[in-house]
Amino acid sequence: MNFVQLSIEALSAREFEVLGLIAQGRKNRQIALALEIEERTVRFQVENILDKLSVNNRTEAVCCAFRNGWIKD
């Protein structure tokens, strides 16, 4: 996989929030409860994140966020 430097503006504020919770290992239901939104909305947000980051899964999305410095351990 080629590394591409992305701007944090690639994601909306809500998508970035969801990505942070994904990085914590939370499942869609847990994210929905934490953000007080529907689980289907979380699924939609996750799909948008994967699309915008051009990755195939949640793990790759989190790796991309770490590489770009958006998330710290």
N, C-alpha and C positions, 0 to 999 in steps of 0.2 A: 504494500500500500504506500502510495506517495504521500508525503507530509505536505500539507498546504497550510500556510499561515492565514488564519481567518481573523477578521475583526469581531470583537464582541457584539457589535451591532448586527451581526448576521442573525442573531436570535432576538425575539421580543423579550421584554422583561419577564413575562410569565413563562416563556419557554426556558429562559435561563434559570428561573426559580425551579421549574420542573427538573431540569438537568441537574441542578444541585442536589435535589432529593434523590434522583436516580443514583448519583454518585455516592450517596449515603447508603445505598443498597435497598431503598424502599421500593415496594411493589406498587402497581397502579392504584390499588385500593387504598393503601396507606397514604399515597400522595394526594389522592382525592380528599381523604379525610383531613389531612394537614392543611390543604388549601381551600377546603370547604367548597369543592366543586364536584361535578359528576365524574364518575369513573370513565365514562365515554369521552368526556372532555379531555381527561388525562391521556387517553389513548390517541386522540386527535393531536394533542400537543406533542406527544412522543413521536408520532409519525412525521409531524412537521420538523421536529428537531433532526431526525434521521435524514430527512430529505435535504434540509438546508446544509447539514454538515457532510452530506454525501457519504454516509456510512450505512452499514447493514443492520446494526443492532445496538442495543443500549451500552454494551461494553465498549464498543468502538467509539460511541458518542462521548462517553466519559473519558476515554483515552485522548480523544481529540481535544476535549476541554482542558485536560491537564497539560497537554503539549502546547496549547495556546496560552496557558497561564491564567485561564479563567477560574480554575478551581485549585485550591491548595490542599495538601494533605492535612 
